[in-house]
Amino acid sequence: MHALPKVCSRGRNDCQPLSNMIADSIEMDFICVGKNDGTTRVHGQDKYRLCKKSQDCDTMYDYDKRDLTDELYIIAKALSVIENMKYNYELGCEQGDAHYSQ
């Protein structure tokens, strides 16, 4: 079992953090996923909260498990495309030679 973060990085008491990464403790830049207690949910199924805070952005979204999975999928696919583009560039392929489809 992984140790869960003890407190919300935002200092809120309506969400139990499940996983977080503090990028800068001085500026309090972080990303966190937690399970919200339901008191502030707009949609009943959105049990999980994704928070991102940096100098340039501050977002907080309540998601269901499918939403979290979809976001992870999109990020993973983008990282794969980036690596494929880098690999093709290193091989000297033209950008048009790389075919990316859904």
C-alpha positions as CSV (number, residue, x, y, z in Angstrom):
1,M,0.0,0.0,0.0
2,H,1.3,3.4,-0.9
3,A,1.3,6.1,1.7
4,L,-1.3,8.8,0.9
5,P,-0.5,12.5,1.2
6,K,-1.8,13.7,4.5
7,V,-3.2,17.1,3.6
8,C,-4.6,18.8,0.6
9,S,-2.0,21.1,-1.1
10,R,-4.7,23.8,-1.3
11,G,-5.5,23.4,2.4
12,R,-9.1,22.3,1.7
13,N,-10.9,19.9,3.9
14,D,-13.4,18.5,1.3
15,C,-10.8,16.3,-0.6
16,Q,-8.5,13.5,0.5
17,P,-5.3,13.5,-1.7
18,L,-4.5,10.3,-3.4
19,S,-1.4,11.3,-5.2
20,N,0.5,14.6,-5.6
21,M,3.7,16.2,-6.8
22,I,4.9,19.4,-5.3
23,A,7.1,21.1,-7.9
24,D,8.0,24.2,-5.9
25,S,7.3,24.5,-2.2
26,I,8.0,28.2,-2.1
27,E,5.5,29.1,-4.9
28,M,3.3,26.1,-4.0
29,D,3.3,24.8,-7.6
30,F,1.8,21.3,-7.5
31,I,-0.4,18.8,-9.3
32,C,-2.7,16.5,-7.2
33,V,-5.5,14.0,-7.6
34,G,-7.8,13.3,-4.7
35,K,-11.2,12.0,-3.8
36,N,-13.6,14.7,-2.9
37,D,-16.2,14.2,-0.2
38,G,-19.2,15.2,-2.3
39,T,-20.1,18.4,-0.5
40,T,-18.9,20.6,-3.4
41,R,-19.6,18.4,-6.4
42,V,-21.7,19.7,-9.2
43,H,-22.2,16.2,-10.7
44,G,-22.7,13.3,-8.3
45,Q,-20.5,10.9,-10.3
46,D,-17.5,13.2,-10.2
47,K,-15.8,11.8,-7.2
48,Y,-12.2,12.7,-8.0
49,R,-10.5,16.1,-8.1
50,L,-7.6,17.1,-10.3
51,C,-5.8,20.2,-9.2
52,K,-2.9,22.0,-10.9
53,K,-1.3,25.1,-9.6
54,S,1.6,27.0,-10.9
55,Q,2.7,30.6,-11.4
56,D,0.8,30.7,-14.6
57,C,-2.3,28.6,-13.9
58,D,-4.6,27.5,-11.1
59,T,-7.2,24.9,-12.0
60,M,-9.4,22.5,-10.1
61,Y,-11.7,20.0,-11.8
62,D,-14.0,17.3,-10.4
63,Y,-14.0,14.2,-12.6
64,D,-15.3,10.7,-12.6
65,K,-13.0,7.8,-13.2
66,R,-13.6,7.8,-17.0
67,D,-12.7,11.5,-17.2
68,L,-9.4,10.8,-15.4
69,T,-8.7,7.9,-17.7
70,D,-9.5,10.0,-20.8
71,E,-7.2,12.7,-19.7
72,L,-4.4,10.2,-19.0
73,Y,-5.0,8.7,-22.4
74,I,-4.7,12.0,-24.2
75,I,-1.5,13.0,-22.4
76,A,0.0,9.5,-23.0
77,K,-0.9,9.7,-26.7
78,A,0.6,13.2,-27.1
79,L,3.8,12.0,-25.4
80,S,3.9,9.1,-27.9
81,V,3.4,11.4,-30.9
82,I,6.2,13.7,-29.6
83,E,8.6,10.8,-29.3
84,N,7.7,9.5,-32.7
85,M,8.2,12.9,-34.3
86,K,11.6,13.2,-32.5
87,Y,12.5,9.7,-33.7
88,N,11.5,10.4,-37.3
89,Y,13.4,13.7,-37.2
90,E,16.5,11.9,-35.9
91,L,16.2,9.4,-38.8
92,G,15.9,12.3,-41.3
93,C,12.3,11.5,-42.3
94,E,10.2,14.3,-43.6
95,Q,7.3,15.3,-41.3
96,G,4.9,14.2,-44.0
97,D,6.4,10.7,-43.9
98,A,5.0,10.2,-40.4
99,H,1.4,9.1,-40.3
100,Y,-0.5,9.6,-37.1
101,S,-4.1,8.5,-36.9
102,Q,-6.7,8.1,-34.2
